[in-house]
Amino acid sequence: MKLLRIRLAAATCTALLFVLVSSMTAPAQEPAGDKVDLQALSEIKSEAFQHSHVMENLYYLSEVYGPRITNSRNHHAAAEWAMQQMKAWGLQNVHLEKWGPFGYGWQIKKFYGALDTPAYAALIGFPLAWTPGTNGPVTADAVLAPLHSKDDFAKYKGKLKGKIVLIFDPRELSLHTTPDAHRLTDEEIQARINGGPGGPGGGRPPAAAPQPGQYTPSSLSTAAPSGRILRNEVNTFLKEEGVLVALTPGYNGDGGTIFASYGGSQDPKDPVGPPMAAITPEQYNRICRLLQHGTAPKLTFDIQTEYQKDDLMGFNVIGEIPGTTKPDEVVMVGGHFDSWQGGTGATDNGTGSSVALEAVRILATLHKPMARTVRVALWGGEEEGLYGSIAYVQQHFAPRDTMKKTPEYDKLDAYFNDDGGSGRFRGVSATSPEMVAIFKSWIEPIKDQHIVAVSGGGAFRPTAQPGGTDSTSFSWIGLNGIGFQQDGLEYGTRTHHSNMDLYDRVQKDDVEQGSMIEAWFAYNAATRADMLPRIPTPEPLTK
Ligand SMILES: [Zn+2]
């Protein structure tokens, strides 16, 4: 740490000296950065703000085809729709790129849940992903059997057969005394850029780190390998015990909002447990209180889910605007196309997908010559572990273990990612000091659009492990994977992996702003004289 500071200080001194010397010998140097094309900017803005398709894109991706669980029928149908749009806008080389195998697709066909006695109440909830249905309506006694770790299995052995089991403790709920959403001030976005909370994903709260072996609603939901181990243990136990339906209160949310995702597994080799559903914590707690009072609640569930088993390969959706003079050099924009199942995947990541589609539509519609190819990529399998982008970067550019570069490696200029929900773009993360200067010159004429910050001054190096979102798959192999910092809005409080991830939670002005900025960034990258500077290439892991 200390060493780094000394080095940085030395670098700053050298730079200062250089500036002093050069200012004595030559006229003042122009600040580093690009001269931007303001005419192009005004055309991009007018297309983005007067003729926007972004909410129409979002309508189809969320209202018609949502939710889009990886490999589900909806996900495939949404991809077909996106390819049709790309072709209609004049994009070339529009296709699906397969990777994998990923595993089964999965989709909800029916969910009914109710408290029958002591009084009827319809339950708000949804099935956990990759869990089976009930095979018709089932009614049974509820049992509270909170599982905190494997050690609890013995306690409940032989007691859960034919029961509807609440597998976690009741959730403690507190009064909301802070707003669900707020817009970052310029000072807050600057602080965040300088190492404050919130990475390229914007307002996303840091994922709760589950303790190894500890069972909680959030550790059951995590896509990390620890989550898979836990789900397999829990599902095997519940299945062996003959549990009819397992219930959870979700890992976050209240007031009708439930955050939950995984329950089973897309991998055909993993055990399949009983039907599982998340219900609102207030209703979950009510059932717990009835049990604690000895009131013997009875519940009914009728759940149908569908596993899509015919094609286990995952896919990404790709389309291009070919470059005019350097078509083999490529600027990419995109985001993940898949979602979780509770809502329609409107903000995660219908918005990032709609914005990327709108950015390329704007550029295709303007017909302004761009030297480099602009390619849009809509990734699959992000939610389960960034599978689509990890496969793509290794197929196209370099396998991470050998780092044997393909000819495409040196031609990938940058990838711009949007996966931070509905909030407008407030900052952008640069990956080298030169890039900071370049991005500052790109945002200078659009500061009235509330994008005010460029990250910089940190250690610019490849990402050790991809995580969080798809831009990290690029930086993992030494490519420019660039994210925008966004206003978090309700991403963490209401929409991220919840049943309320719906169209109405998307702010139209925000996604129009994002589309304009993404188009502007792609245009600048595709038309500037040189490719953007690079982070260092990481060492191979194997020789
Ligand atoms: Zn996402």
Residues whose N, C-alpha, C, O or C-beta is under 5 A from the ligand:
A	BS01	ZN	D348 N349 D419
